């Protein structure tokens, strides 16, 4: 761990920011899929000690890729479970800001409030950019799984924090990130699930582009 990184301070910051996230989820304004025009997805790949954070911008209705941006950064800290945002969020936030159009929703490859302190990377990014965000993770990080009427959910912090689905053999944890209800998060994400990819289209394309960029950097 770098000498300048204060683990305990980072956790304290997460707890403070989580209160703002929880407040944003207390009766948030409804988001109809019909009202969403642009959706962003973020992901990253690594090469030669650098992180390539990618933000893609899609037209929500058609899934057309309109543009993408790339931010190259040295990861400030190693990967620490529960503190992913301190490693990757700065690059994602910068990449989203480089897009020429502001997204209505940001989809993040990671958790939202289904996080030990209620501030997964999706919640962190949504809060900083003041944009509704959704976390779509591939593994459970925190919470209790419960089945209700044939549907599977993840409970955390005393409420239903994520919906668990299976898409093309991949388990996905779809969680509230910032300023969005779980129902709206699911309604928006299910429109982005396509047969070609195991991940929702926004993060699948961000993942694909970041890996292509990192691969090219390895060859040079």
C-alpha positions as CSV (number, residue, x, y, z in Angstrom):
1,X,0.0,0.0,0.0
2,X,1.4,3.4,-0.9
3,X,2.6,5.4,2.1
4,X,0.3,8.3,1.4
5,X,-2.9,6.1,1.3
6,X,-4.7,6.1,4.7
7,X,-6.9,2.9,4.8
8,X,-8.8,4.0,7.9
9,X,-9.4,7.5,6.4
10,X,-10.7,6.0,3.2
11,X,-13.2,3.9,5.1
12,X,-14.3,7.0,7.1
13,X,-14.8,8.9,3.9
14,X,-16.9,6.0,2.5
15,X,-19.2,6.0,5.5
16,X,-19.7,9.8,5.2
17,X,-20.4,9.7,1.5
18,X,-22.7,6.7,1.9
19,X,-25.1,8.8,4.0
20,X,-25.5,11.1,0.9
21,X,-26.1,8.0,-1.3
22,X,-28.7,6.6,1.1
23,X,-30.4,9.9,1.2
24,X,-30.6,9.9,-2.7
25,X,-32.2,6.5,-2.6
26,X,-34.9,7.6,-0.1
27,X,-37.9,8.0,-2.5
28,X,-35.9,9.0,-5.6
29,X,-37.7,10.4,-8.6
30,X,-38.9,7.7,-10.9
31,X,-36.9,7.1,-14.1
32,X,-38.9,5.8,-17.0
33,X,-36.9,4.0,-19.7
34,X,-38.7,6.1,-22.2
35,X,-37.1,9.2,-20.7
36,X,-33.5,7.9,-21.0
37,X,-31.8,9.1,-24.1
38,X,-28.1,8.5,-23.4
39,X,-26.4,5.8,-21.2
40,X,-22.8,5.6,-20.3
41,X,-20.8,2.5,-19.4
42,X,-17.4,2.4,-17.8
43,X,-14.7,-0.3,-17.4
44,X,-10.9,-0.6,-17.4
45,X,-8.0,-2.8,-18.5
46,X,-4.4,-2.7,-17.4
47,X,-1.1,-2.8,-19.3
48,X,2.5,-2.1,-18.3
49,X,1.5,-0.7,-15.0
50,X,-1.1,1.7,-16.4
51,X,-4.9,1.6,-16.2
52,X,-6.9,2.5,-19.3
53,X,-10.3,3.7,-18.0
54,X,-12.9,3.8,-20.8
55,X,-16.3,5.5,-20.8
56,X,-18.7,4.7,-23.7
57,X,-21.8,6.6,-24.6
58,X,-24.7,4.8,-26.2
59,X,-28.1,5.8,-27.5
60,X,-30.3,4.0,-25.0
61,X,-33.1,3.1,-27.3
62,X,-31.0,1.6,-30.1
63,X,-27.8,0.6,-28.3
64,X,-25.8,2.5,-30.9
65,X,-22.3,3.4,-29.7
66,X,-22.0,7.1,-30.2
67,X,-18.6,7.8,-28.8
68,X,-16.0,6.7,-26.2
69,X,-13.2,8.3,-24.2
70,X,-10.1,6.9,-22.7
71,X,-8.1,8.1,-19.6
72,X,-4.7,6.6,-18.9
73,X,-3.6,6.6,-15.3
74,X,-1.2,4.9,-12.9
75,X,-3.4,3.1,-10.4
76,X,-2.9,5.1,-7.1
77,X,-3.3,2.0,-4.9
78,X,-3.3,-1.8,-5.3
79,X,-6.7,-3.5,-5.5
80,X,-8.2,-3.6,-2.0
81,X,-11.6,-5.4,-1.6
82,X,-14.2,-2.7,-0.7
83,X,-12.0,0.2,-1.8
84,X,-12.1,-0.3,-5.6
85,X,-13.4,3.2,-6.1
86,X,-10.2,4.7,-4.7
87,X,-8.3,2.8,-7.4
88,X,-10.5,3.1,-10.4
89,X,-13.2,5.8,-10.0
90,X,-10.9,8.8,-10.7
91,X,-10.2,7.5,-14.2
92,X,-13.9,6.7,-14.8
93,X,-15.0,10.1,-13.6
94,X,-12.5,11.8,-15.9
95,X,-13.5,9.6,-18.8
96,X,-17.2,10.4,-18.4
97,X,-16.4,14.1,-18.2
98,X,-14.6,13.8,-21.6
99,X,-17.7,12.7,-23.3
100,X,-19.3,15.5,-25.4
101,X,-22.8,14.6,-24.2
102,X,-24.0,14.1,-20.6
103,X,-25.4,10.6,-19.9
104,X,-28.8,10.2,-18.3
105,X,-27.6,7.0,-16.5
106,X,-24.1,5.6,-15.8
107,X,-23.7,1.8,-15.7
108,X,-20.6,0.7,-13.7
109,X,-18.9,-2.7,-13.6
110,X,-19.1,-3.1,-9.9
111,X,-21.4,-2.7,-6.9
112,X,-23.6,0.2,-5.8
113,X,-25.0,0.1,-2.3
114,X,-24.5,-3.7,-2.1
115,X,-21.2,-2.9,-0.4
116,X,-20.1,-3.3,3.2
117,X,-20.3,0.5,3.8
118,X,-23.0,1.2,1.2
119,X,-20.6,3.0,-1.1
120,X,-19.5,0.7,-4.0
121,X,-17.8,2.2,-7.0
122,X,-21.1,2.7,-8.8
123,X,-22.5,4.8,-5.9
124,X,-19.2,6.7,-5.6
125,X,-19.2,7.7,-9.3
126,X,-22.9,8.6,-9.4
127,X,-22.5,10.8,-6.3
128,X,-19.4,12.6,-7.7
129,X,-21.0,13.2,-11.1
130,X,-24.5,13.8,-9.6
131,X,-25.9,11.4,-12.2
132,X,-28.2,8.4,-11.5
133,X,-26.0,5.3,-11.6
134,X,-26.4,1.5,-11.6
135,X,-23.9,-1.1,-10.4
136,X,-23.7,-4.4,-12.3
137,X,-21.3,-6.8,-10.6
138,X,-20.4,-10.4,-11.3
139,X,-19.7,-11.5,-7.7
140,X,-21.3,-10.9,-4.4
141,X,-19.5,-8.5,-2.1
142,X,-21.8,-8.0,0.8
143,X,-25.4,-8.8,1.9
144,X,-27.9,-11.6,2.3
145,X,-29.4,-13.4,-0.7
146,X,-33.2,-14.0,-0.5
147,X,-35.7,-15.5,-2.9
148,X,-39.1,-13.9,-3.2
149,X,-41.8,-15.1,-5.5
150,X,-39.3,-16.7,-7.9
151,X,-37.1,-13.6,-8.0
152,X,-33.7,-13.4,-6.2
153,X,-32.5,-10.3,-4.3
154,X,-29.6,-9.2,-2.2
155,X,-30.4,-7.4,1.0
156,X,-27.9,-5.0,2.5
157,X,-28.2,-2.3,5.2
158,X,-31.7,-3.3,6.0
159,X,-33.2,-3.0,2.5
160,X,-33.3,-4.7,-0.9
161,X,-30.1,-3.4,-2.5
162,X,-29.7,-5.6,-5.6
163,X,-31.5,-7.9,-8.0
164,X,-29.7,-11.1,-8.9
165,X,-30.2,-12.5,-12.4
166,X,-28.5,-15.0,-14.7
167,X,-27.7,-13.8,-18.3
168,X,-26.0,-16.2,-20.7
169,X,-24.7,-18.3,-17.8
170,X,-23.3,-15.2,-16.0
171,X,-24.7,-14.2,-12.6
172,X,-25.2,-10.5,-12.4
173,X,-25.9,-8.4,-9.3
174,X,-27.8,-5.3,-10.4
175,X,-27.7,-2.8,-7.6
176,X,-28.8,0.8,-6.9
177,X,-25.9,3.1,-7.3
178,X,-27.1,6.7,-6.8
179,X,-30.5,8.4,-7.1
180,X,-32.4,5.5,-8.6
181,X,-34.8,2.8,-7.3
182,X,-34.0,-0.8,-7.7
183,X,-37.1,-1.3,-9.9
184,X,-36.0,1.5,-12.3
185,X,-32.4,0.2,-12.3
186,X,-33.6,-3.3,-13.4
187,X,-36.1,-1.9,-16.0
188,X,-33.2,0.1,-17.5
189,X,-30.6,-2.7,-17.4
190,X,-32.8,-5.4,-18.9
191,X,-33.2,-3.4,-22.1
192,X,-29.4,-3.4,-22.4
193,X,-29.0,-7.2,-22.1
194,X,-28.3,-8.6,-25.6
195,X,-27.5,-12.2,-26.7
196,X,-24.0,-11.3,-27.9
197,X,-22.6,-10.3,-24.4
198,X,-22.7,-11.7,-20.9
199,X,-22.7,-8.1,-19.5
200,X,-25.1,-5.3,-20.2
201,X,-24.2,-3.6,-23.4
202,X,-22.7,-0.4,-21.9
203,X,-20.2,-2.2,-19.7
204,X,-19.6,-4.9,-22.3
205,X,-18.5,-2.4,-24.9
206,X,-16.4,-0.5,-22.3
207,X,-14.8,-3.7,-21.3
208,X,-14.1,-4.7,-24.9
209,X,-12.6,-1.3,-25.9
210,X,-10.4,-1.1,-22.8
211,X,-9.0,-4.6,-23.4
212,X,-8.3,-3.7,-27.1
213,X,-6.5,-0.5,-26.0
214,X,-4.5,-2.3,-23.3
215,X,-3.6,-5.1,-25.8
216,X,-2.3,-2.6,-28.3
217,X,-0.2,-0.9,-25.6
218,X,1.4,-4.3,-24.7
219,X,2.6,-4.7,-28.3
220,X,4.4,-1.4,-28.3
